[in-house]
Amino acid sequence: MRPPDEKRFSSHWLALRRRVYEIVESGRERDFASHVFDWFLIVVILLNVIAFAAETVTHLHEKWHYEFLLLEIVSVAIFTIEYLIRLWAGIEEPFLKRLPAWRARLKFASRPFMVLDLLVILPFYLSFVFPFIDLRILRMFRVLRILKLARYSPALHTLARVVSNEKRALTGALILTLTMLLFAATGIYLLEKDVAGTPFTSVPAAAWWAMATLTTVGYGDITPVTPYGKIFGAVVMLIGLGLFALPIAILSTGFAQESSRRDFVISWSVLSRIPLFSQMNARPIAELMNYLQAHAYPPNREVIRAGETGKSMFFIASGEVVIERPDVDVTLHAGDFFGEIAMLEETSYEYTYSTLTSAKILELSREDYLRLCRIEPEVCEHIGAVAEARQYARKQGRADPSGV
């Protein structure tokens, strides 16, 4: 049995780690310390990007060489401390708590943003480990520091979500583009190969012309000279106009759908505030994120009305929701959820639910719930077990009002 002082120290240490996690990862909505932390890093990142560009100007580099070097050293130190802090506090994420500390940190370190953070600082240290190797090319990784801003940009999160959701369509467009590129290069090679001094000596040599023509850039460094070659080139240009508009149309449609169904970005930190999901594995939670619809409600706005058919269940990411009962109103807080029994049984909601404050609420419709069950049954089993427990409690006269 550990002495009281040791237990107290351990408790304070765990509380400190939890607080650090809230500041660097999850507590960005009303947490002043988190806002200060985020804005400090944003300023450092922007200074690095400006310095990187300015350093390439010869007279600025000669005049401010030591200042640029000092900024680089200080920035790397800041980014290193940030990386280590995130790695240390990352095991506080609810989805990782069930794992051993070393494994939780390994999974946390393998996430895209953490890999990016490591790539940003790694070249600086490699130059000391391998001084005999010219690693100047690795300094190009400094430009990746601007990508760290994506951590703080909901718009970039939305873009990543759109690309992920439309990856099949974009892959199809890419295959079509590559096919057309090969067709154009082969066609111009066959039409122009017998011309004296032709630059189209092979299909690979003609691929540059095909790419420049399909994209309608038309550098003019390589051009067909035969009538058939020119006609073929005109056809390739017309096809290129439609071909490269295809990915734009796919992304714009995806953006329109994403904007219409998401009022804020659903992230790991948002879901981690909901206890229902905190003990689940990361993989099914990642799949669930694709099916949740996010809504930002002002105060005193109805979420669902008594008597409506239960078509969705709802999770409170932040804010408060009041249940308008005949006897006494009940207030739900961030992490609570409601409507799952009515959704699963396709019955009517018994009470009206309205926002008491500004609230961010996640909605899972019955149709999306059924789709999710086919892909990740673990999530549905978990939700179903909670709904069954609430239903049993209601029949026993111990009703949980948030579950109707």
WOGIDA-V248901 format. One record per residue. SS is DSSP state (h for helix, s for strand, l for the rest). Layout:
# WOGIDA-V248901
SS
SS
This chain:
# WOGIDA-V248901
l
l
l
h
h
h
h
h
h
h
h
h
h
h
h
h
h
h
h
h
h
h
h
h
h
h
l
l
l
l
l
h
h
h
h
h
h
h
h
h
h
h
h
h
h
h
h
h
h
h
h
h
h
h
l
l
l
h
h
h
h
h
h
l
h
h
h
h
h
h
h
h
h
h
h
h
h
h
h
h
h
h
h
h
h
h
h
h
h
h
h
h
l
h
h
h
l
l
l
l
h
h
h
h
h
h
h
h
h
l
l
h
h
h
h
h
h
h
h
h
h
h
h
h
h
h
h
h
h
l
l
l
l
l
l
h
h
h
h
h
h
h
h
h
h
h
h
h
h
h
h
h
l
h
h
h
h
h
h
h
h
h
h
h
h
l
h
h
h
h
h
h
h
h
h
h
h
h
h
h
h
h
h
h
h
h
h
h
h
h
h
h
l
l
l
l
l
l
l
l
l
l
h
h
h
h
h
h
h
h
h
h
h
h
l
l
l
l
l
l
l
l
l
l
l
l
h
h
h
h
h
h
h
h
h
h
h
h
h
h
h
h
h
h
h
h
h
h
h
h
h
h
h
h
h
h
h
h
h
h
h
s
l
l
l
l
l
h
h
h
h
l
l
l
h
h
h
h
l
l
l
h
h
h
h
h
h
h
h
l
l
l
s
s
s
s
s
l
l
l
l
s
s
s
l
l
l
l
s
l
l
s
s
s
s
s
s
s
l
l
s
s
s
s
l
l
l
l
l
s
s
s
l
l
l
l
s
s
l
h
h
h
h
h
h
l
l
s
l
l
l
s
s
s
s
l
l
l
s
s
s
s
s
s
s
h
h
h
h
h
h
h
h
h
h
l
h
h
h
h
h
h
h
h
h
h
h
h
h
h
h
h
h
h
h
l
l
l
l
l
h
h
h
l
